[in-house]
Amino acid sequence: MTFTEQAYKIFEQSVADYHIDDDVDSASRQPYAPGTIEHTLYAKNRIDAVQWHLEDIIRDPEIDPVAALALKRRIDASNQERTDMVEEIDSWFRDKFSSVRASDEATINTESPAWAIDRLSILALKIYHMAAEIARDDASPEHRSRCQAKLDILEQQRVDLTQAIDSLLDDIAAGKKYMKVYRQMKMYNDEDTNPVLYAKK
């Protein structure tokens, strides 16, 4: 089993575990030991799963504006946590490949391994929820048919993305590609770079 196939299985497990309670405030069922990459991958998808449902809740047209603002702040914090976790995964990859000497012809990829893994984590959620739409008892045949067509595309995307990530990791291991870890340097959460925040100091 490749690294990416293993990661996707962990994402599927995390998504399924979230839906046991199906509650954004429920405790994580983290089954992996702290300090392992499996623990980080599971925690990463857990963040994604909770945020997926927060995004659903905030779109309720009858939501109380005060509650919506609190949810928006929670989503912002979740986004920052998600970014931090992706960077942690990239640091793990950097350590893993630290002894590899890149060839003189090596090139850099358009995105780092962890940001590609991030897309795979989100894809696991899309596939789960699209399948749930197909299984809805109250859904029309037309709705199910449309969702099945979308699910077929998502499943193909999973195959393609898995292969692409594994190919990237193979190329890094062989010195054909090299990676850099760029911090996102988001400005809106920083009191020193968000003009609305630093104007109030």
N, C-alpha and C positions, 0 to 999 in steps of 0.2 A: 504494500500500500504506500502510495506517495505521501509526502507531507500534506499536500493540498487535499487529497482524498481523506486523510485523517482529520484535517481541520474541518472539512465539511461535515463529517460524521459528528464531530463535537458540536458544530453549529446546529445540526438537526436535533441533537440531544438537548441542547439548551432551549431551543424553540419549543420542543415538546414539553420540557420541564416547566417552562413559563406557563404554558396553557393548562397545566394541572390545576393551578389556582386562577389563572387568567385575571390577575389583579396587579396593577402597577405598583402597589405598595407591599406586595408579598415578598417574603424573604427568598433569596437565591437558594437553589438546591445544589450549589457548587460541589461536585463530586471529586475534584482533582486537588492534589496537594499544592499548597502555596509554593511559589518559586519555580513551578514547572511551566513549560510553554502551553501545556494542555489547560492548566488553570487560567492562564491569561486569555487563551482563545475562548474558553467558556465564558469568562467574565466579560470579554468584549462583546460576544453575541447577546449576553444578558442585557447589557446596556442598550444594544440595538433593539431588542425585543420590547423592553420597557418604553423606549422612546417611540417606537412604532405606534404603540397604543396611546401614548400621550398625544401624539399627533392626531390620532382619531378623535380623542376626547375633546381637544381644543377646537375642532371643527364643528362641534355641536352648535347649530344656529341659535339655540336657546340658552347657551352657557352664560352664567353670570359674569359680567365684565371683570369683577374683582378676582373671581376664580380663574378666568382666562389669563389675566396678568400673572397670577401666581404660577400657572402652568407654563406660560411663556418663559418665565425666569427659570423654572425647573428644566425646561427643554434646553435653554441656553447652557445651564450647568452640565446637563447630560452631554451636549455637544462637545464641551471642553473636555469632559472625562473621556469621551470616545476618542478625541484627538490624542490625548495623553496616552491612551492605551495602544493606539496604532503606533505611536512613536516608540512605546515600550517593545512592541513586537519587532519593529525595525531594528532596534538596538540588539535584540536577540539574534536577528539574522546577521547583523554586522559582526557580532562576536563569533557566530557560527562560521562565518567565512573570513575571519580575520587573518588566517594563515594562507589564504589564496593570493597568489601573485597574478594580478591582471596582466594580460598580454599587452603589447604595445598597440595592438589594433582594437583593444576592448572599447566598447561603447557603453554609455549610460542609458538606462531605460527611461521611458517617459514618466513612469511612476515607480515608486519603491515597491518591494514585495509586500510590505504590510498594507499599503493602501490598496493593492490589488486584492489582498485577503479581506480587507474591509468590504470591498464590493461583493465578495463571495458570501460574507456574513449577511449582508442585506439581501442578497439573492435567496438565501435559505429562508428568510422571512417571507419574501414575495411568493416563493413556491408554496410554502405552507398555507398562506392565506388565499392564494388563488385556488388551491385544491379545496379549501374549506368553502369557497364560493360555489364550486361545482357540486359539493355535497349538501348544500342548503336545501332543506325540505320545502321552503317557501319560494324557492327560485323558479323562474319560468324556464322552459326548455331552451328558449333563445338566450337567456342569460347564461345558462350552463354551457351552451355551445360556444358562446363568445369567450367565456372564461377558460374553456378547454383549449381553444385555439391559442390563447395567451399563455396557458400553462405549457403547452407544447414548445412554444418559443423560449420560455424561461428555462425549461429543462435542457434545451439545446444550448442556451447561453451558459448554463452551468457546466456542461461538457466542454465547451470551447474555453471558458474562463479557467477551468481547472487545468486543462492542457497548457494554456498560455502561461499560467503562473508556474507550473512545474517546469516548463521549458525555460522560463526566466531563471528559476533557481538552479537548474542544470547548467545554464550558461554562466551564472555567477560562480558556481563551484568549479567550472572548467577554466575560469579566467577570461571568458569571452565577453562578459559584461561585468561592470562594477557598479556598486551602489553607494549612495550618499544618504545620510539621514538629515533631512532638512526639518527644522522645527517650524511649525505652522506660523508662529508669531502673530496670532490673531490679535487685532488691535482693540476690538470693541469690548473685550473683557478686562482690559488693562487700564487702570486708573491714570496711568501716565501717558497713554496714547489715544484714549477716547476723549475727544474735546468736550463732550457733554459731562463726563466725569471729572476731568481735571479742572474744568471751569468752576466746579463747586468746591474745590479744595480751599 
